[in-house]
Amino acid sequence: MSEIITQEKPKSRNHNQQEARLQARIVRLFSERYPDRRGCLIGTFQNTSSYMDGAKKLSLGLIPGVSDLIYFRPSGEAIGIELKYCGSKHNKAHILRQAQWLEKVPTIGRFCDNEDDFFDIIEGKGGGITPQQVLAYLATAKGSSIVWDSKKICGENLEFNV
């Protein structure tokens, strides 16, 4: 008889999966903290699995650069929150589109890489990284991609979220 050998699947370091986990944690924590605000935090599901999936989503209204989450405050303000996983690598052109959308469309737009910043953003306590800070960083970054690092983007001064 032959023996079936199973091997534990190595953990993926794919930044899309890491960002998806961060988003899932944030959505869960939000629903626990604010059960009365159900429906006010919306995921936009921008990732596509193939060229055909992307074409289909574009035909249904997908807009490249739209933030991962949109939160509607009780006042009606829309807050766009683009999630990034620390240490993840991103194409500069894609980050540029995201920063431009965050600047142009929602009342408030922020990049966010942790749960605490997320809650500071939606509770009006600052938090996150502004699209203007990201645009300034992109203008000086060399190459066609960047590694997400809040300290570098904010110039080591993490009191950037006023």
C-alpha positions as CSV (number, residue, x, y, z in Angstrom):
1,M,0.0,0.0,0.0
2,S,1.2,3.4,-0.7
3,E,1.1,6.0,2.0
4,I,-0.4,9.5,1.3
5,I,1.9,12.2,2.5
6,T,0.4,15.5,3.3
7,Q,2.4,18.6,3.7
8,E,1.3,21.7,5.4
9,K,0.7,24.4,2.9
10,P,3.2,27.3,3.3
11,K,1.7,30.5,4.5
12,S,1.3,32.9,1.6
13,R,2.9,36.3,1.9
14,N,0.7,37.7,-0.9
15,H,-0.1,41.3,0.0
16,N,-3.6,41.0,-1.4
17,Q,-4.4,38.2,1.1
18,Q,-2.8,40.1,4.0
19,E,-4.8,43.2,3.1
20,A,-7.9,41.1,2.8
21,R,-7.3,39.8,6.4
22,L,-6.8,43.3,7.6
23,Q,-10.0,44.4,6.0
24,A,-11.9,41.4,7.5
25,R,-10.6,42.2,11.0
26,I,-11.6,45.9,10.6
27,V,-15.1,45.0,9.3
28,R,-15.5,42.5,12.2
29,L,-14.3,45.0,14.8
30,F,-16.5,47.8,13.3
31,S,-19.6,45.5,13.5
32,E,-18.8,44.7,17.1
33,R,-18.2,48.3,18.2
34,Y,-21.0,49.8,16.2
35,P,-23.8,47.3,15.7
36,D,-26.3,50.1,15.1
37,R,-24.3,51.4,12.1
38,R,-24.8,48.3,10.0
39,G,-24.7,49.2,6.3
40,C,-22.6,52.3,6.9
41,L,-19.3,50.6,6.1
42,I,-19.1,49.2,2.6
43,G,-16.4,47.1,1.0
44,T,-15.9,47.8,-2.7
45,F,-14.1,44.6,-3.7
46,Q,-11.8,46.0,-6.3
47,N,-9.6,42.9,-6.8
48,T,-10.2,40.8,-9.9
49,S,-9.2,37.2,-10.5
50,S,-8.6,37.4,-14.3
51,Y,-8.7,39.6,-17.3
52,M,-12.3,38.4,-18.0
53,D,-13.3,39.1,-14.4
54,G,-11.8,42.6,-14.6
55,A,-13.6,43.3,-17.9
56,K,-16.9,42.1,-16.5
57,K,-16.5,44.2,-13.3
58,L,-15.6,47.3,-15.4
59,S,-18.8,46.8,-17.5
60,L,-20.7,46.7,-14.2
61,G,-19.2,50.0,-12.9
62,L,-15.9,49.1,-11.3
63,I,-13.7,52.2,-11.1
64,P,-10.0,51.7,-10.8
65,G,-8.5,53.5,-7.8
66,V,-11.7,53.4,-5.6
67,S,-10.8,52.8,-1.9
68,D,-11.3,49.4,-0.3
69,L,-13.8,50.7,2.2
70,I,-16.3,53.6,2.2
71,Y,-17.8,54.7,5.5
72,F,-20.8,56.9,5.7
73,R,-20.9,59.0,8.9
74,P,-24.3,59.7,10.5
75,S,-23.8,63.3,9.1
76,G,-23.7,61.8,5.6
77,E,-20.0,62.5,5.0
78,A,-18.4,59.8,2.9
79,I,-14.9,58.6,4.1
80,G,-12.8,56.6,1.6
81,I,-10.3,54.3,3.3
82,E,-7.7,52.5,1.3
83,L,-6.1,49.7,3.2
84,K,-2.4,48.8,2.9
85,Y,-0.4,46.0,4.6
86,C,2.9,47.2,6.0
87,G,5.8,45.8,4.0
88,S,3.6,45.1,0.9
89,K,4.9,46.1,-2.6
90,H,2.7,48.2,-4.9
91,N,2.9,49.6,-8.4
92,K,3.4,53.4,-8.1
93,A,0.8,54.1,-10.9
94,H,-1.8,52.1,-9.0
95,I,-1.1,53.9,-5.7
96,L,-1.3,57.2,-7.7
97,R,-4.8,56.4,-9.0
98,Q,-5.9,55.5,-5.5
99,A,-4.5,58.7,-4.0
100,Q,-6.1,60.8,-6.8
101,W,-9.5,59.1,-6.1
102,L,-9.2,59.7,-2.4
103,E,-8.4,63.3,-3.0
104,K,-11.2,63.9,-5.5
105,V,-14.3,61.9,-4.5
106,P,-15.0,61.3,-0.8
107,T,-15.4,64.0,1.8
108,I,-12.4,62.6,3.5
109,G,-9.9,60.1,2.1
110,R,-7.1,58.3,3.9
111,F,-4.7,55.4,3.5
112,C,-4.7,53.1,6.5
113,D,-2.6,50.2,7.6
114,N,-3.9,49.3,11.0
115,E,-7.1,49.0,13.1
116,D,-6.4,51.9,15.4
117,D,-5.9,54.3,12.6
118,F,-9.1,53.1,11.0
119,F,-11.2,53.9,14.1
120,D,-9.4,57.3,14.5
121,I,-10.4,58.1,10.9
122,I,-14.0,57.2,11.2
123,E,-14.4,58.8,14.7
124,G,-12.9,62.1,13.4
125,K,-9.7,61.9,15.5
126,G,-7.4,62.1,12.5
127,G,-5.6,58.9,11.8
128,G,-4.3,57.4,8.6
129,I,-2.2,58.9,5.9
130,T,-3.6,61.7,3.6
131,P,-3.5,61.3,-0.2
132,Q,-1.4,64.4,-0.3
133,Q,1.3,62.8,1.8
134,V,1.2,59.7,-0.4
135,L,1.4,61.9,-3.6
136,A,4.4,63.8,-2.1
137,Y,6.1,60.5,-1.3
138,L,5.4,59.1,-4.8
139,A,7.0,62.2,-6.4
140,T,10.3,61.4,-4.7
141,A,10.3,57.6,-4.7
142,K,12.6,55.9,-7.2
143,G,11.5,53.1,-9.5
144,S,8.1,51.9,-10.6
145,S,7.0,50.3,-7.3
146,I,7.1,51.1,-3.6
147,V,7.1,49.1,-0.4
148,W,4.4,50.4,2.0
149,D,6.0,52.0,5.0
150,S,4.1,54.6,7.0
151,K,7.2,56.0,8.6
152,K,8.9,56.6,5.2
153,I,5.7,58.0,3.6
154,C,5.3,60.4,6.6
155,G,8.9,61.3,6.9
156,E,9.3,59.4,10.3
157,N,6.9,61.9,11.9
158,L,3.8,59.9,12.7
159,E,2.0,62.9,14.1
160,F,0.7,63.4,10.5
161,N,-2.9,62.7,11.0
162,V,-4.4,66.1,12.0
